[in-house]
């Protein structure tokens, strides 16, 4: 069975950078198309914050059940939690970069009402997206199975899922 690799820091930084470039260029594209840059509502930051709270709650519950109470998790549940963590990390990184870039685009326009509004709301959404990214990375970390160091069988295999042990079942 092939193990899932954790999300690399390089991938996260790359996604944030791509988002920053896209967010920074968005107002200019709208202006060149003879329009106005879009105004942001508070819905995006609030939904991103709600997502961060939900994913953070999943991370806390998963960590508690696997690492504190040493309970078993079904493979289906583990795959769902890991998939959710990876998807939220990708979305959180891209969206944080995008809204951060959008806020940078209006950092020089804080003296106007619309510029300040766009900056504050985009910055709020970027911070909420970073919280979602952090919660997703914590959920991914919580999905790692703890190792049983005291179950050495003398052959270099650890844990209950060791291939050399009779009756061993994968976790």
DAVEN-V708765 format. One record per pair of residues at least 12 apart in sequence whose C-alpha atoms are under 10 Angstrom apart, sorted by the first residue. I is the first residue (numbers start at 1). J is the second residue. D is the distance in whole Angstrom. If there is no record, write none. Layout:
i->I j->J d->D
i->I j->J d->D
This chain:
i->1 j->170 d->10
i->4 j->79 d->10
i->4 j->82 d->9
i->4 j->144 d->10
i->5 j->140 d->10
i->6 j->82 d->10
i->6 j->85 d->10
i->6 j->86 d->8
i->6 j->137 d->9
i->6 j->140 d->7
i->6 j->141 d->8
i->6 j->144 d->9
i->7 j->85 d->10
i->7 j->86 d->7
i->7 j->89 d->8
i->7 j->90 d->9
i->7 j->137 d->8
i->7 j->140 d->8
i->7 j->141 d->10
i->11 j->89 d->10
i->11 j->90 d->9
i->11 j->93 d->9
i->12 j->89 d->8
i->12 j->90 d->7
i->12 j->91 d->10
i->12 j->92 d->9
i->12 j->93 d->6
i->12 j->94 d->8
i->12 j->133 d->9
i->13 j->93 d->8
i->13 j->94 d->9
i->13 j->97 d->9
i->14 j->93 d->9
i->14 j->94 d->9
i->14 j->97 d->10
i->15 j->89 d->10
i->15 j->90 d->7
i->15 j->91 d->9
i->15 j->92 d->9
i->15 j->93 d->6
i->15 j->94 d->5
i->15 j->95 d->9
i->15 j->96 d->9
i->15 j->97 d->7
i->15 j->98 d->9
i->16 j->90 d->9
i->16 j->91 d->10
i->16 j->92 d->9
i->16 j->93 d->5
i->16 j->94 d->5
i->16 j->95 d->8
i->16 j->96 d->7
i->16 j->97 d->4
i->16 j->98 d->7
i->16 j->99 d->10
i->16 j->100 d->9
i->16 j->101 d->9
i->16 j->130 d->10
i->17 j->93 d->9
i->17 j->94 d->8
i->17 j->96 d->10
i->17 j->97 d->6
i->17 j->98 d->9
i->17 j->100 d->10
i->17 j->101 d->9
i->18 j->93 d->9
i->18 j->94 d->7
i->18 j->95 d->10
i->18 j->97 d->7
i->18 j->98 d->8
i->18 j->101 d->9
i->19 j->93 d->8
i->19 j->94 d->5
i->19 j->95 d->6
i->19 j->96 d->7
i->19 j->97 d->4
i->19 j->98 d->4
i->19 j->99 d->8
i->19 j->100 d->8
i->19 j->101 d->7
i->19 j->102 d->9
i->20 j->93 d->10
i->20 j->94 d->8
i->20 j->95 d->9
i->20 j->96 d->8
i->20 j->97 d->4
i->20 j->98 d->5
i->20 j->99 d->7
i->20 j->100 d->6
i->20 j->101 d->4
i->20 j->102 d->7
i->20 j->103 d->9
i->20 j->104 d->9
i->20 j->105 d->10
i->21 j->97 d->8
i->21 j->98 d->7
i->21 j->100 d->9
i->21 j->101 d->6
i->21 j->102 d->9
i->22 j->94 d->9
i->22 j->95 d->10
i->22 j->97 d->8
i->22 j->98 d->6
i->22 j->99 d->9
i->22 j->100 d->10
i->22 j->101 d->7
i->22 j->102 d->8
i->23 j->94 d->10
i->23 j->95 d->9
i->23 j->96 d->9
i->23 j->97 d->7
i->23 j->98 d->4
i->23 j->99 d->6
i->23 j->100 d->7
i->23 j->101 d->4
i->23 j->102 d->4
i->23 j->103 d->8
i->23 j->104 d->8
i->23 j->105 d->8
i->23 j->122 d->10
i->24 j->97 d->9
i->24 j->98 d->7
i->24 j->99 d->8
i->24 j->100 d->8
i->24 j->101 d->4
i->24 j->102 d->5
i->24 j->103 d->8
i->24 j->104 d->6
i->24 j->105 d->5
i->24 j->106 d->9
i->25 j->98 d->10
i->25 j->101 d->8
i->25 j->102 d->8
i->25 j->105 d->8
i->26 j->38 d->9
i->26 j->98 d->9
i->26 j->101 d->9
i->26 j->102 d->7
i->26 j->105 d->9
i->27 j->101 d->10
i->27 j->102 d->7
i->27 j->105 d->7
i->27 j->106 d->9
i->28 j->105 d->9
i->37 j->102 d->10
i->37 j->114 d->10
i->37 j->118 d->9
i->38 j->118 d->8
i->39 j->114 d->8
i->39 j->115 d->9
i->39 j->117 d->8
i->39 j->118 d->6
i->39 j->119 d->10
i->39 j->121 d->9
i->39 j->122 d->9
i->40 j->114 d->10
i->40 j->117 d->8
i->40 j->118 d->6
i->40 j->119 d->9
i->40 j->120 d->9
i->40 j->121 d->6
i->40 j->122 d->7
i->40 j->125 d->9
i->41 j->117 d->9
i->41 j->118 d->9
i->41 j->121 d->7
i->41 j->122 d->9
i->41 j->125 d->10
i->42 j->120 d->10
i->42 j->121 d->7
i->42 j->122 d->9
i->42 j->124 d->9
i->42 j->125 d->8
i->43 j->121 d->10
i->43 j->125 d->9
i->44 j->99 d->10
i->44 j->121 d->9
i->44 j->122 d->9
i->44 j->124 d->9
i->44 j->125 d->6
i->44 j->126 d->10
i->44 j->128 d->9
i->44 j->129 d->9
i->45 j->99 d->10
i->45 j->121 d->7
i->45 j->122 d->8
i->45 j->123 d->9
i->45 j->124 d->6
i->45 j->125 d->4
i->45 j->126 d->8
i->45 j->127 d->8
i->45 j->128 d->6
i->45 j->129 d->8
i->46 j->124 d->9
i->46 j->125 d->8
i->46 j->128 d->8
i->47 j->125 d->9
i->47 j->128 d->9
i->47 j->129 d->10
i->48 j->92 d->8
i->48 j->95 d->9
i->48 j->96 d->10
i->48 j->124 d->10
i->48 j->125 d->7
i->48 j->126 d->9
i->48 j->127 d->9
i->48 j->128 d->5
i->48 j->129 d->6
i->48 j->130 d->9
i->48 j->131 d->8
i->48 j->132 d->7
i->48 j->133 d->10
i->49 j->124 d->9
i->49 j->125 d->8
i->49 j->127 d->9
i->49 j->128 d->5
i->49 j->129 d->7
i->49 j->130 d->9
i->49 j->131 d->7
i->49 j->132 d->7
i->50 j->128 d->9
i->50 j->131 d->10
i->50 j->132 d->9
i->51 j->88 d->9
i->51 j->92 d->10
i->51 j->128 d->9
i->51 j->129 d->9
i->51 j->131 d->9
i->51 j->132 d->6
i->51 j->133 d->10
i->51 j->135 d->9
i->51 j->136 d->10
i->52 j->88 d->9
i->52 j->92 d->9
i->52 j->128 d->7
i->52 j->129 d->8
i->52 j->130 d->9
i->52 j->131 d->6
i->52 j->132 d->4
i->52 j->133 d->8
i->52 j->134 d->8
i->52 j->135 d->6
i->52 j->136 d->8
i->53 j->128 d->10
i->53 j->131 d->8
i->53 j->132 d->8
i->53 j->135 d->8
i->54 j->132 d->9
i->54 j->135 d->9
i->54 j->136 d->10
i->55 j->81 d->9
i->55 j->84 d->8
i->55 j->85 d->8
i->55 j->88 d->8
i->55 j->131 d->10
i->55 j->132 d->7
i->55 j->133 d->9
i->55 j->134 d->9
i->55 j->135 d->6
i->55 j->136 d->6
i->55 j->137 d->10
i->55 j->138 d->9
i->55 j->139 d->7
i->56 j->85 d->10
i->56 j->131 d->9
i->56 j->132 d->8
i->56 j->133 d->10
i->56 j->134 d->8
i->56 j->135 d->5
i->56 j->136 d->7
i->56 j->137 d->9
i->56 j->138 d->7
i->56 j->139 d->7
i->57 j->135 d->8
i->57 j->139 d->9
i->58 j->81 d->8
i->58 j->84 d->10
i->58 j->85 d->9
i->58 j->135 d->9
i->58 j->136 d->9
i->58 j->138 d->9
i->58 j->139 d->7
i->58 j->142 d->9
i->59 j->81 d->9
i->59 j->85 d->9
i->59 j->135 d->7
i->59 j->136 d->8
i->59 j->137 d->9
i->59 j->138 d->6
i->59 j->139 d->4
i->59 j->140 d->8
i->59 j->141 d->8
i->59 j->142 d->6
i->59 j->143 d->8
i->60 j->135 d->9
i->60 j->138 d->8
i->60 j->139 d->8
i->60 j->142 d->8
i->61 j->139 d->9
i->61 j->142 d->9
i->62 j->78 d->9
i->62 j->81 d->8
i->62 j->138 d->10
i->62 j->139 d->7
i->62 j->140 d->10
i->62 j->141 d->10
i->62 j->142 d->6
i->62 j->143 d->7
i->62 j->144 d->10
i->63 j->138 d->9
i->63 j->139 d->8
i->63 j->140 d->10
i->63 j->141 d->8
i->63 j->142 d->5
i->63 j->143 d->7
i->63 j->144 d->9
i->63 j->145 d->10
i->64 j->142 d->9
i->65 j->142 d->9
i->66 j->142 d->8
i->66 j->143 d->8
i->66 j->144 d->9
i->66 j->145 d->7
i->66 j->146 d->7
i->67 j->142 d->8
i->67 j->143 d->9
i->67 j->144 d->9
i->67 j->145 d->8
i->67 j->146 d->6
i->67 j->147 d->10
i->68 j->146 d->10
i->70 j->145 d->10
i->70 j->146 d->8
i->72 j->145 d->9
i->72 j->171 d->7
i->73 j->143 d->9
i->73 j->145 d->9
i->73 j->171 d->8
i->74 j->171 d->8
i->75 j->170 d->9
i->75 j->171 d->7
i->77 j->143 d->10
i->78 j->140 d->10
i->78 j->143 d->7
i->78 j->144 d->9
i->78 j->145 d->10
i->78 j->171 d->10
i->79 j->143 d->9
i->81 j->136 d->10
i->81 j->139 d->7
i->81 j->140 d->8
i->81 j->142 d->9
i->81 j->143 d->7
i->82 j->136 d->9
i->82 j->137 d->10
i->82 j->139 d->7
i->82 j->140 d->6
i->82 j->141 d->9
i->82 j->142 d->9
i->82 j->143 d->6
i->82 j->144 d->9
i->83 j->136 d->10
i->83 j->139 d->10
i->83 j->140 d->9
i->84 j->136 d->8
i->84 j->139 d->8
i->84 j->140 d->9
i->85 j->132 d->10
i->85 j->133 d->9
i->85 j->134 d->10
i->85 j->135 d->8
i->85 j->136 d->5
i->85 j->137 d->7
i->85 j->138 d->8
i->85 j->139 d->6
i->85 j->140 d->5
i->85 j->141 d->9
i->85 j->142 d->10
i->85 j->143 d->9
i->86 j->133 d->9
i->86 j->136 d->7
i->86 j->137 d->8
i->86 j->139 d->9
i->86 j->140 d->7
i->87 j->133 d->10
i->87 j->136 d->8
i->88 j->129 d->9
i->88 j->132 d->7
i->88 j->133 d->6
i->88 j->134 d->9
i->88 j->135 d->8
i->88 j->136 d->6
i->88 j->137 d->9
i->88 j->139 d->10
i->88 j->140 d->10
i->89 j->129 d->9
i->89 j->130 d->9
i->89 j->131 d->10
i->89 j->132 d->7
i->89 j->133 d->5
i->89 j->134 d->8
i->89 j->135 d->8
i->89 j->136 d->5
i->89 j->137 d->6
i->89 j->138 d->10
i->89 j->139 d->10
i->89 j->140 d->9
i->90 j->132 d->10
i->90 j->133 d->8
i->90 j->136 d->9
i->90 j->137 d->10
i->91 j->129 d->8
i->91 j->130 d->10
i->91 j->132 d->9
i->91 j->133 d->8
i->91 j->136 d->10
i->92 j->126 d->9
i->92 j->127 d->10
i->92 j->128 d->9
i->92 j->129 d->5
i->92 j->130 d->6
i->92 j->131 d->8
i->92 j->132 d->6
i->92 j->133 d->5
i->92 j->134 d->8
i->92 j->135 d->9
i->92 j->136 d->8
i->93 j->126 d->9
i->93 j->129 d->7
i->93 j->130 d->7
i->93 j->131 d->10
i->93 j->132 d->8
i->93 j->133 d->6
i->93 j->134 d->9
i->94 j->126 d->10
i->94 j->129 d->9
i->94 j->130 d->10
i->94 j->133 d->9
i->95 j->125 d->8
i->95 j->126 d->7
i->95 j->127 d->10
i->95 j->128 d->9
i->95 j->129 d->6
i->95 j->130 d->9
i->95 j->132 d->10
i->95 j->133 d->10
i->96 j->122 d->9
i->96 j->123 d->9
i->96 j->124 d->10
i->96 j->125 d->7
i->96 j->126 d->4
i->96 j->127 d->7
i->96 j->128 d->8
i->96 j->129 d->5
i->96 j->130 d->6
i->96 j->131 d->9
i->96 j->132 d->9
i->96 j->133 d->8
i->97 j->125 d->10
i->97 j->126 d->7
i->97 j->127 d->10
i->97 j->129 d->9
i->97 j->130 d->9
i->98 j->122 d->9
i->98 j->125 d->9
i->98 j->126 d->8
i->98 j->129 d->10
i->99 j->118 d->10
i->99 j->119 d->9
i->99 j->121 d->9
i->99 j->122 d->5
i->99 j->123 d->6
i->99 j->124 d->8
i->99 j->125 d->6
i->99 j->126 d->5
i->99 j->127 d->9
i->99 j->128 d->10
i->99 j->129 d->9
i->100 j->119 d->9
i->100 j->122 d->7
i->100 j->123 d->6
i->100 j->124 d->9
i->100 j->125 d->8
i->100 j->126 d->5
i->100 j->127 d->8
i->100 j->129 d->10
i->100 j->130 d->10
i->101 j->119 d->10
i->101 j->122 d->9
i->101 j->123 d->9
i->101 j->126 d->9
i->102 j->118 d->8
i->102 j->119 d->7
i->102 j->121 d->10
i->102 j->122 d->6
i->102 j->123 d->8
i->102 j->126 d->9
i->103 j->115 d->9
i->103 j->116 d->9
i->103 j->117 d->10
i->103 j->118 d->7
i->103 j->119 d->5
i->103 j->120 d->7
i->103 j->121 d->8
i->103 j->122 d->5
i->103 j->123 d->6
i->103 j->124 d->9
i->103 j->125 d->9
i->103 j->126 d->8
i->104 j->118 d->10
i->104 j->119 d->7
i->104 j->122 d->9
i->104 j->123 d->9
i->105 j->118 d->9
i->105 j->119 d->8
i->105 j->122 d->10
i->106 j->118 d->7
i->106 j->119 d->6
i->106 j->120 d->9
i->106 j->122 d->9
i->107 j->119 d->6
i->107 j->120 d->9
i->107 j->123 d->10
i->145 j->171 d->8
i->146 j->159 d->9
i->147 j->159 d->6
i->147 j->160 d->9
i->148 j->160 d->8
i->153 j->165 d->8
i->159 j->171 d->9
